[in-house]
Each structure stands twice: as structure tokens, then as C-alpha cells.
Amino acid sequence: MEQNLLRETFPVGSLACNCTLLGDRASGEAVVVDPGLAVRGGPAHILGRLRALGLRLTQILITHAHIDHVGGALALKKATGAPILLHRADLPLLGMMDAQAGWLRVAPPPVAQPDALLTDGQRIGIAALPGLVLHTPGHTEGSVCLLFPAAGLLLAGDTLFAGTVGRTDLPGGDMGKLLRSLREQLLPLPGSTVVVPGHGAETTIGQEGERNPFLRGLA
């Protein structure tokens, strides 16, 4: 990325969701993707990094509405005023936050309707680092991946992981749709594209096309 642009990815919450901060030192703009579920302390680490870097949050982007990805979004919005963006098809999951909290045996976090809806092909990000929404249903109906072509970067949510793919046994999951999303939306990307999954280690599209058993048969 250019000298003034930065990316920080760090695990947040009890399920170590990969939260990504993208910023531009020149303009002071930043976006945060998947602020996670901070059981204690709210979005303190995210806010601390924004302050330390002198950045102003302009968007809170959610790859899907599972509690470990969206649970901290409202607290971050209240602290910064930044809007929350989520795909329409995951609104039912957002309304199931009490049930999702029950799966993890934690208190349900406060949530609210998104300020805007993400759509396939929509432009997001910051002026110096524009991104593109890829609707990738399968893990959930409203799952999206966020592609930043200039940086060769894909924020994949729980659609694609190093060596595997997202689970499909929770409400809204569908393995057929997930495989189609991988084949049609992700496999055509350049092999050098860096993939930041929703949890765990980074990888590349090329590595997953060669080694991931779910992707090898799709090429």
C-alpha cells in the first residue's frame, strides 16, 4: 500500500474475530471491519488505535451478522458517530442476538438496525483506498467479502479461511451457496490477493486454490 495508507488486523473478543482497521494518514479517514464482540471494556482497543494513529472513523463495515463479528458495532458507533453498514439478508440474524448470545452463554450485546445496507458491487472504504462489496452467501445469507484491489486485499469474513471454509450449520448457512460464492466471486481473483479471514491466519487466493480441499475441485 502507499506510504500514507495503513492496515492493522488484530483479534478481538472471546472468539478472536479478526478486526481490520484501514486508514489514510493524509486525510485522517479510517474504516473498521468487524469490530467483534468485546465482552469486557467495549471497543477500547479499536478506539485506542484510532486515537494513537490520529484517524477519524467514517464507516463500520460488517461482513455478516454473527455475534462475534457485529456484537461491538453499536458501542463503536456510539463512541465515534460512524455509521454501521450490513447486508440486508443478514437482518434476521441481527434480530436473533439473544439466541446467538445463548449459543455462547454470554450476555447479549446491544444492537441496532444498520445505518445503510451493503449491496453486491457497492463501493466502500476511504477515498485513498476504495473497496468493493462482494456478496458471498453461504456462511450466512448476507455474508459479504470486501475487496480492496489497489492493495491486493480481501477481507473475507467467515466465507474463506486458510485451509477451510466457513461453517454452514447455523441459521442462514448453505454449503451449495457457499461453494458457488467461492467459485464465482473469489477464485477468479488474482492469486496474489491477500486473504484476511474472519478468524485465524492470513493466506492468499493462490494458496487456497492449490491447497484448500473445498476450492481445489472448484477451479
Backbone bond lengths (Angstrom), bond angles and torsions (degrees), N, CA, C in turn:
res aa  C-N    CA-C-N  psi(-1)  N-CA   C-N-CA  omega(-1)  CA-C   N-CA-C  phi
1 M - - - 1.458 - - 1.523 109.51 -
2 E 1.333 115.98 161.38 1.448 120.87 179.32 1.527 110.73 -63.01
3 Q 1.326 116.09 162.27 1.459 121.54 -172.19 1.523 112.41 -58.69
4 N 1.327 117.85 -39.08 1.463 120.47 -176.94 1.525 113.32 -80.17
5 L 1.334 117.16 -11.22 1.460 120.60 -177.78 1.525 109.91 -92.29
6 L 1.309 115.08 148.93 1.460 119.26 -179.44 1.511 110.60 -143.10
7 R 1.311 114.81 153.14 1.467 122.42 171.33 1.510 109.42 -134.25
8 E 1.309 115.84 131.82 1.454 121.83 171.16 1.520 107.88 -127.35
9 T 1.312 116.76 128.42 1.462 122.38 175.35 1.516 107.86 -121.49
10 F 1.323 116.33 130.02 1.464 120.32 -177.29 1.526 108.95 -148.76
11 P 1.344 117.02 148.69 1.461 119.81 179.51 1.522 110.88 -76.12
12 V 1.319 115.83 139.70 1.461 121.34 177.17 1.528 109.36 -132.37
13 G 1.321 115.78 148.80 1.452 121.00 175.21 1.508 113.64 80.44
14 S 1.323 114.35 172.91 1.459 120.72 -174.55 1.523 112.78 -68.32
15 L 1.343 118.35 -23.04 1.462 121.07 178.34 1.525 112.19 -101.97
16 A 1.341 116.24 14.25 1.467 122.67 173.59 1.528 111.94 51.21
17 C 1.319 116.09 52.81 1.462 120.95 173.64 1.523 108.90 -67.59
18 N 1.306 116.75 135.21 1.461 120.89 176.60 1.528 109.52 -76.12
19 C 1.316 116.39 108.20 1.464 122.99 174.78 1.526 107.68 -95.45
20 T 1.336 116.44 134.59 1.460 120.49 -179.28 1.519 110.30 -119.96
21 L 1.322 115.29 131.75 1.457 123.27 174.78 1.525 107.47 -110.33
22 L 1.328 115.75 124.66 1.461 122.05 175.37 1.521 107.89 -115.89
23 G 1.326 117.35 130.41 1.455 119.97 -176.08 1.514 113.48 -143.48
24 D 1.330 113.63 162.54 1.463 122.54 177.49 1.525 107.43 -126.05
25 R 1.320 117.14 110.66 1.461 120.84 -178.63 1.524 111.89 -62.90
26 A 1.323 117.35 -30.57 1.466 120.55 -176.74 1.528 111.63 -68.61
27 S 1.321 117.30 -46.92 1.466 120.99 -178.13 1.520 112.92 -91.89
28 G 1.336 116.56 -20.39 1.461 120.86 -176.09 1.506 113.81 82.24
29 E 1.337 118.12 5.87 1.465 121.53 -178.62 1.523 110.89 -83.03
30 A 1.346 114.87 150.71 1.456 119.79 175.66 1.519 109.78 -152.06
31 V 1.332 115.63 153.73 1.453 122.29 169.09 1.522 107.55 -125.87
32 V 1.325 115.80 152.47 1.456 122.15 175.04 1.523 107.60 -122.68
33 V 1.321 116.02 133.82 1.459 122.44 178.89 1.524 108.88 -112.87
34 D 1.332 116.02 124.52 1.464 123.78 176.02 1.532 112.58 57.89
35 P 1.335 116.88 76.13 1.469 119.94 -179.54 1.521 114.25 -71.66
36 G 1.319 118.58 -1.48 1.450 121.65 170.21 1.509 114.09 76.08
37 L 1.310 115.07 -167.01 1.459 123.18 178.48 1.517 107.73 -118.75
38 A 1.316 116.23 102.30 1.465 120.75 178.89 1.518 107.86 -91.30
39 V 1.320 116.46 101.34 1.468 120.37 -176.66 1.513 110.52 -65.82
40 R 1.321 117.00 -35.56 1.465 120.71 178.30 1.530 108.78 -126.98
41 G 1.322 115.91 138.77 1.458 120.11 171.14 1.510 115.63 85.96
42 G 1.350 117.51 -1.89 1.450 118.75 178.99 1.519 111.24 61.07
43 P 1.326 117.60 -154.98 1.464 120.88 -176.23 1.520 112.52 -84.72
44 A 1.325 117.38 40.68 1.460 120.99 -171.52 1.526 112.20 -59.50
45 H 1.326 117.16 -43.64 1.473 118.60 -176.77 1.524 110.46 -66.06
46 I 1.330 117.23 -42.75 1.463 120.52 179.73 1.523 110.03 -61.36
47 L 1.333 116.40 -46.55 1.467 120.08 179.53 1.522 111.11 -63.02
48 G 1.321 116.56 -38.15 1.460 120.11 178.58 1.519 112.16 -63.27
49 R 1.333 116.48 -40.23 1.463 119.13 178.88 1.529 110.91 -68.60
50 L 1.328 117.54 -40.61 1.466 119.93 177.33 1.523 110.72 -59.42
51 R 1.328 116.29 -44.81 1.470 119.83 179.42 1.525 111.04 -64.29
52 A 1.323 116.43 -46.07 1.465 120.19 -177.04 1.529 111.71 -62.24
53 L 1.329 116.13 -32.80 1.459 120.58 -177.96 1.518 112.84 -92.26
54 G 1.327 116.47 -4.83 1.456 120.39 179.58 1.513 113.58 67.91
55 L 1.339 116.49 37.15 1.460 121.36 -174.70 1.526 111.61 -109.15
56 R 1.319 115.12 149.99 1.476 123.85 177.92 1.524 108.41 -109.65
57 L 1.333 116.41 122.76 1.459 120.62 -176.52 1.527 110.20 -76.96
58 T 1.345 116.48 127.02 1.465 120.86 -178.04 1.524 112.93 -112.59
59 Q 1.329 118.78 -20.12 1.463 121.63 178.58 1.525 109.64 -149.50
60 I 1.331 115.01 143.14 1.465 122.45 169.45 1.524 106.15 -115.07
61 L 1.314 116.82 108.73 1.455 122.76 -173.31 1.523 109.68 -103.52
62 I 1.333 115.94 130.63 1.462 121.59 -175.93 1.524 108.86 -115.97
63 T 1.342 116.89 122.73 1.459 119.60 -179.03 1.519 112.31 -73.93
64 H 1.330 118.17 -29.07 1.462 121.90 175.26 1.526 108.04 -169.44
65 A 1.327 115.51 163.59 1.468 120.30 -167.37 1.515 114.23 -95.58
66 H 1.326 118.73 32.77 1.456 119.46 169.31 1.527 109.03 -76.53
67 I 1.304 115.76 147.48 1.462 122.59 -171.30 1.519 112.73 -55.71
68 D 1.337 117.25 -35.20 1.468 119.57 -176.38 1.524 112.79 -75.81
69 H 1.330 117.79 -7.50 1.464 121.53 176.90 1.523 112.34 -108.95
70 V 1.323 117.10 -34.34 1.465 121.00 -173.23 1.524 112.89 -106.97
71 G 1.325 117.78 -9.91 1.460 120.43 -171.21 1.509 115.52 -60.27
72 G 1.331 117.66 -27.49 1.460 120.12 -179.51 1.514 114.28 -97.94
73 A 1.338 117.45 3.96 1.463 120.08 -172.05 1.522 112.98 -66.95
74 L 1.328 117.87 -43.94 1.463 119.57 -176.93 1.525 111.05 -66.29
75 A 1.322 117.72 -40.22 1.464 120.26 177.82 1.522 110.69 -62.02
76 L 1.332 116.54 -38.98 1.465 120.13 178.84 1.533 110.32 -68.40
77 K 1.328 116.74 -38.55 1.462 119.87 176.75 1.525 110.98 -62.37
78 K 1.326 116.82 -44.42 1.465 120.38 -178.79 1.527 110.98 -62.95
79 A 1.318 116.62 -32.38 1.468 120.17 -178.20 1.521 112.92 -80.15
80 T 1.332 117.45 -24.87 1.470 120.18 -171.90 1.526 113.88 -121.66
81 G 1.330 117.66 -21.59 1.458 121.10 -174.68 1.514 113.97 81.97
82 A 1.331 118.49 0.48 1.461 121.14 -178.38 1.518 110.66 -73.01
83 P 1.328 117.78 143.59 1.468 121.25 179.49 1.523 112.20 -75.62
84 I 1.328 114.88 151.93 1.458 122.86 176.21 1.519 108.71 -99.75
85 L 1.347 116.60 133.19 1.459 121.85 178.90 1.522 109.54 -122.34
86 L 1.348 115.74 132.46 1.457 123.30 -174.89 1.521 108.01 -149.20
87 H 1.335 117.39 151.92 1.457 120.34 178.16 1.529 110.89 -75.21
88 R 1.329 115.48 142.34 1.463 121.68 -177.22 1.528 112.69 -56.42
89 A 1.322 117.36 -38.01 1.458 120.41 -174.76 1.521 113.34 -66.55
90 D 1.318 118.02 -13.04 1.461 120.62 177.61 1.523 113.02 -99.09
91 L 1.321 118.45 6.07 1.462 119.85 177.00 1.533 112.09 -60.36
92 P 1.338 119.67 -38.53 1.470 117.91 175.49 1.523 113.57 -59.07
93 L 1.334 117.56 -38.12 1.463 119.99 177.26 1.526 111.18 -66.28
94 L 1.316 116.62 -36.56 1.459 119.92 177.59 1.522 110.19 -61.59
95 G 1.326 116.23 -34.26 1.456 120.57 178.06 1.516 114.21 -76.87
96 M 1.331 117.03 -4.79 1.468 122.03 179.50 1.522 111.75 -103.64
97 M 1.318 118.58 27.00 1.455 120.01 -172.60 1.528 112.26 -64.54
98 D 1.326 118.25 -35.39 1.463 119.73 176.95 1.532 110.44 -62.21
99 A 1.329 116.68 -43.65 1.461 120.08 178.90 1.528 110.77 -66.10
100 Q 1.332 116.96 -42.03 1.464 119.54 178.92 1.526 111.21 -62.58
101 A 1.324 116.45 -40.46 1.466 119.58 177.17 1.527 110.61 -61.89
102 G 1.335 115.59 -35.56 1.458 119.64 177.78 1.514 112.65 -63.87
103 W 1.342 117.26 -33.95 1.461 119.60 177.32 1.519 110.85 -60.02
104 L 1.341 116.25 -36.23 1.466 121.14 -176.22 1.524 112.75 -97.38
105 R 1.337 115.46 -6.34 1.473 121.37 -177.62 1.522 111.04 59.52
106 V 1.341 114.82 46.62 1.459 121.43 175.51 1.520 108.20 -126.34
107 A 1.336 116.02 164.88 1.462 120.28 176.08 1.522 109.01 -69.94
108 P 1.331 118.35 137.75 1.465 119.50 179.47 1.519 111.40 -66.92
109 P 1.320 117.82 133.01 1.464 120.16 178.22 1.521 109.67 -77.33
110 P 1.327 118.35 154.18 1.457 120.00 173.41 1.521 110.42 -68.37
111 V 1.313 116.36 136.12 1.461 121.62 177.36 1.519 108.47 -133.77
112 A 1.317 116.37 165.04 1.461 122.00 177.72 1.514 108.16 -147.58
113 Q 1.313 116.64 163.17 1.458 120.76 176.27 1.529 109.81 -58.70
114 P 1.329 117.22 144.79 1.472 119.04 178.60 1.521 111.24 -64.26
115 D 1.303 115.65 155.76 1.464 120.94 177.59 1.517 111.97 -77.72
116 A 1.318 116.98 -24.05 1.460 122.11 177.72 1.520 107.78 -153.49
117 L 1.336 115.40 158.84 1.461 121.48 -176.79 1.518 110.41 -106.45
118 L 1.313 115.92 136.97 1.457 121.70 175.87 1.525 109.78 -82.84
119 T 1.319 116.89 142.56 1.458 122.58 177.60 1.521 109.39 -133.74
120 D 1.312 115.51 154.49 1.457 120.45 179.80 1.522 110.28 -60.09
121 G 1.318 116.65 130.73 1.451 121.99 -179.79 1.510 114.84 86.97
122 Q 1.321 117.07 -3.51 1.473 120.45 -178.39 1.521 110.98 -68.41
123 R 1.323 116.64 144.57 1.457 122.36 175.75 1.524 108.88 -88.71
124 I 1.317 115.65 131.83 1.462 121.57 179.20 1.527 107.80 -137.30
125 G 1.338 116.75 -174.51 1.454 120.61 176.13 1.509 112.08 98.71
126 I 1.325 115.75 -154.23 1.458 122.36 -179.69 1.527 109.06 -116.83
127 A 1.318 116.17 163.26 1.470 120.03 -173.37 1.523 112.25 -55.97
128 A 1.324 116.94 -40.74 1.462 120.34 -177.09 1.523 112.99 -82.04
129 L 1.320 117.27 -11.66 1.460 121.33 179.97 1.526 108.55 -144.39
130 P 1.338 116.77 76.62 1.465 119.39 179.91 1.518 111.32 -71.86
131 G 1.320 114.84 148.71 1.449 121.00 178.56 1.511 110.90 -127.15
132 L 1.330 114.82 170.89 1.460 122.50 -175.63 1.524 108.32 -131.68
133 V 1.338 116.36 134.22 1.456 121.82 177.74 1.523 109.54 -84.13
134 L 1.326 116.67 128.22 1.461 123.10 172.20 1.519 107.51 -112.74
135 H 1.328 117.64 113.31 1.467 120.39 177.25 1.518 107.96 -74.81
136 T 1.335 116.72 118.77 1.460 122.10 -174.49 1.529 110.14 -128.71
137 P 1.335 118.36 68.57 1.457 120.20 -179.12 1.518 111.80 -62.18
138 G 1.307 115.14 153.66 1.459 121.27 179.05 1.506 111.13 148.36
139 H 1.341 117.09 -58.88 1.464 120.12 172.65 1.523 108.89 -66.95
140 T 1.305 116.12 -45.78 1.460 123.99 166.63 1.522 106.79 -138.63
141 E 1.324 116.69 167.10 1.468 120.17 179.75 1.528 111.71 -63.68
142 G 1.329 116.32 -34.55 1.458 120.17 -175.63 1.509 114.71 -103.51
143 S 1.319 117.85 17.29 1.467 120.02 179.49 1.519 110.65 -61.32
144 V 1.324 115.39 138.69 1.462 121.14 174.32 1.514 109.20 -131.14
145 C 1.340 115.01 153.52 1.450 122.50 166.31 1.522 107.01 -111.57
146 L 1.303 116.99 150.26 1.455 122.60 -177.60 1.522 108.87 -116.41
147 L 1.323 115.65 116.58 1.460 122.30 -175.66 1.520 109.93 -104.49
148 F 1.337 115.97 129.34 1.459 122.59 176.42 1.530 106.84 -117.63
149 P 1.338 117.05 88.06 1.468 120.77 -170.42 1.522 114.13 -58.26
150 A 1.338 117.80 -40.21 1.463 119.84 -176.66 1.522 112.05 -63.98
151 A 1.331 116.40 -27.73 1.456 121.17 179.45 1.520 112.23 -96.60
152 G 1.338 117.63 -4.07 1.459 120.13 -176.43 1.510 111.42 60.11
153 L 1.343 116.75 44.12 1.461 122.02 -169.06 1.520 110.33 -129.33
154 L 1.324 116.89 133.87 1.452 123.40 174.18 1.523 108.98 -124.94
155 L 1.329 116.14 119.99 1.462 121.36 172.63 1.519 106.47 -94.29
156 A 1.330 115.99 107.13 1.463 121.54 -162.39 1.511 114.61 -96.22
157 G 1.339 118.38 -0.74 1.456 117.86 -176.00 1.516 110.13 54.46
158 D 1.335 116.97 -139.62 1.466 120.09 178.78 1.522 111.65 -103.39
159 T 1.334 117.07 25.87 1.459 120.77 176.33 1.517 111.02 -79.06
160 L 1.329 117.63 -44.28 1.464 122.58 -175.98 1.515 110.07 -136.34
161 F 1.341 115.00 134.55 1.461 122.14 176.47 1.530 109.14 -123.71
162 A 1.313 115.48 169.37 1.464 119.84 172.37 1.522 108.81 -66.93
163 G 1.316 116.94 108.92 1.454 121.88 175.79 1.507 116.02 89.57
164 T 1.325 117.78 -5.47 1.459 118.82 -178.47 1.528 109.31 -157.03
165 V 1.326 116.27 -170.29 1.460 122.26 179.52 1.519 108.68 -133.65
166 G 1.323 115.72 174.02 1.451 120.06 -178.28 1.518 112.80 -68.08
167 R 1.316 115.98 151.05 1.459 121.31 178.00 1.530 109.26 -69.74
168 T 1.326 115.15 153.50 1.464 120.01 -178.18 1.525 112.12 -127.92
169 D 1.329 116.96 17.39 1.462 120.24 -176.11 1.524 113.20 -97.17
170 L 1.332 117.94 6.31 1.460 122.02 176.36 1.523 109.09 -101.45
171 P 1.345 118.42 165.30 1.466 120.02 -178.82 1.524 112.30 -51.98
172 G 1.321 116.03 131.57 1.462 121.51 -179.09 1.505 114.49 90.66
173 G 1.335 117.44 -6.50 1.455 120.56 -179.21 1.513 112.53 -80.63
174 D 1.342 116.84 145.77 1.461 121.67 -178.98 1.529 107.60 -157.64
175 M 1.333 117.05 110.67 1.461 120.38 -175.81 1.522 111.91 -64.46
176 G 1.319 118.28 -37.61 1.455 119.90 178.46 1.511 111.95 -61.11
177 K 1.324 116.55 -43.60 1.464 120.45 178.38 1.527 110.79 -66.84
178 L 1.326 116.52 -37.48 1.466 119.72 -179.88 1.528 110.82 -63.55
179 L 1.328 116.97 -45.65 1.458 119.96 179.82 1.527 111.07 -64.32
180 R 1.320 117.21 -36.82 1.459 119.94 177.14 1.532 110.83 -65.96
181 S 1.327 116.68 -40.62 1.465 120.05 177.19 1.525 111.01 -61.12
182 L 1.323 115.99 -42.62 1.461 120.00 179.38 1.520 110.90 -63.89
183 R 1.322 116.80 -44.29 1.463 121.14 -177.23 1.525 111.64 -68.50
184 E 1.327 117.04 -43.60 1.462 120.41 -172.18 1.523 113.93 -88.84
185 Q 1.324 117.74 -31.04 1.462 120.32 -173.36 1.526 113.64 -104.59
186 L 1.331 117.40 -37.75 1.470 119.36 -171.34 1.524 113.97 -101.90
187 L 1.321 118.35 -44.47 1.466 119.50 -177.76 1.531 113.49 -59.63
188 P 1.347 120.33 -32.30 1.469 118.89 178.42 1.529 114.55 -70.45
189 L 1.334 118.50 -9.71 1.458 120.17 -178.89 1.528 110.37 -69.54
190 P 1.338 117.85 155.96 1.472 119.80 177.62 1.527 111.56 -54.72
191 G 1.313 116.01 141.21 1.464 120.48 -178.52 1.506 113.52 -59.77
192 S 1.335 117.47 -26.24 1.469 121.15 -178.52 1.526 112.65 -78.94
193 T 1.318 118.23 -6.32 1.464 121.17 -178.54 1.524 110.67 -58.87
194 V 1.330 116.61 122.87 1.464 121.58 177.99 1.523 108.78 -77.03
195 V 1.326 115.86 129.84 1.457 122.05 -179.18 1.523 108.88 -107.26
196 V 1.331 116.16 120.51 1.459 121.50 171.60 1.521 106.94 -102.77
197 P 1.326 117.74 106.67 1.460 119.46 -179.26 1.525 111.27 -78.70
198 G 1.320 115.09 173.87 1.457 119.44 -179.42 1.512 113.57 -69.47
199 H 1.318 117.13 -20.58 1.466 122.79 178.18 1.527 107.47 -149.64
200 G 1.316 116.49 147.53 1.447 120.02 171.78 1.516 114.70 85.35
201 A 1.329 114.72 -163.52 1.465 122.78 -169.13 1.517 112.24 -76.02
202 E 1.345 114.65 152.31 1.456 121.37 174.17 1.524 109.78 -74.08
203 T 1.335 114.33 159.53 1.456 120.57 178.87 1.524 107.78 -150.28
204 T 1.314 118.25 -165.04 1.460 121.92 174.00 1.525 108.93 -133.84
205 I 1.318 115.76 160.50 1.461 120.04 176.43 1.526 110.32 -60.49
206 G 1.333 117.08 -40.87 1.456 120.42 179.92 1.518 112.84 -61.66
207 Q 1.329 116.27 -45.49 1.461 120.12 179.03 1.516 111.42 -61.68
208 E 1.327 116.87 -41.27 1.462 119.21 -178.26 1.519 111.41 -71.67
209 G 1.341 117.47 -34.87 1.447 119.80 176.67 1.518 112.52 -62.54
210 E 1.334 116.56 -30.25 1.457 121.51 -179.05 1.526 112.93 -87.64
211 R 1.343 117.51 -35.95 1.464 120.25 -166.76 1.521 114.31 -114.01
212 N 1.325 117.30 -25.84 1.460 120.36 -174.39 1.529 109.01 -75.07
213 P 1.332 118.96 118.91 1.475 119.73 -176.13 1.522 113.27 -62.37
214 F 1.321 118.02 -24.04 1.451 120.38 178.94 1.521 111.62 -76.56
215 L 1.334 117.17 -27.02 1.461 121.34 -176.48 1.523 113.33 -95.89
216 R 1.339 117.56 -26.22 1.458 119.43 -174.56 1.526 112.13 -59.09
217 G 1.307 116.43 -37.47 1.461 119.60 -178.22 1.514 113.70 -81.53
218 L 1.342 117.34 -3.72 1.453 120.35 -176.86 1.521 112.51 -96.40
219 A 1.316 117.20 -18.32 1.472 120.45 -173.99 1.534 110.93 -62.59
